Amino acid sequence: MTNIPVAPDMTDWTDESAWAGTRAPLRQSTGLNPSAYVDERFFALEQELVFERAWVTVGLAGEVAEPGRMLVRQVGQKSIVITRNDDGELRGLLN
């Protein structure tokens, strides 16, 4: 089994040094600090910077094929409603 080095515990996830090791050449790189997977601050930052700033697929048009059908999805910290109106147009709304 290969041991993957990890960066030291960083509590300021906005500090560039927290990521420096993950961006190094392969043989010199480190993995993401394991605390990132359980840190609530990291999760909140990830939700804001990844999921709330870019287009995210929330479903397929066929899932709301008929007028009146609706999908509700969580994207980041926001609830999104996708529906098809009587004219057949898809609409997305913040819930």
C-alpha positions, 0 to 999 in steps of 0.5 A: 500500500502506498502512503500518500503524504498530506498537508498539515492541518490548516484551519484557514481554507482561504489561505493559498498555502492550504492548497499549495501541496495539492498543486505541486508536481506529482512526486512532490505533491500532497493530498488534501488534508483529511480534515477537509472532509469533516470540517464544516467551514470547508463544506460551507466554503465549497458550497459557496465557491463551487456550487453557487458560482457555476452552472450545475446540472440538477436534472434532465428535461425528461424528468419534467416532460409534462406540464405541471411536473416539478423537480426540487433540488438542493444546489449549494445552500439553495433550494431550486425548483424546476417546472414545465409550464403549460406552454412546455417551457422549462422554468427554474426558480429559487425556492 
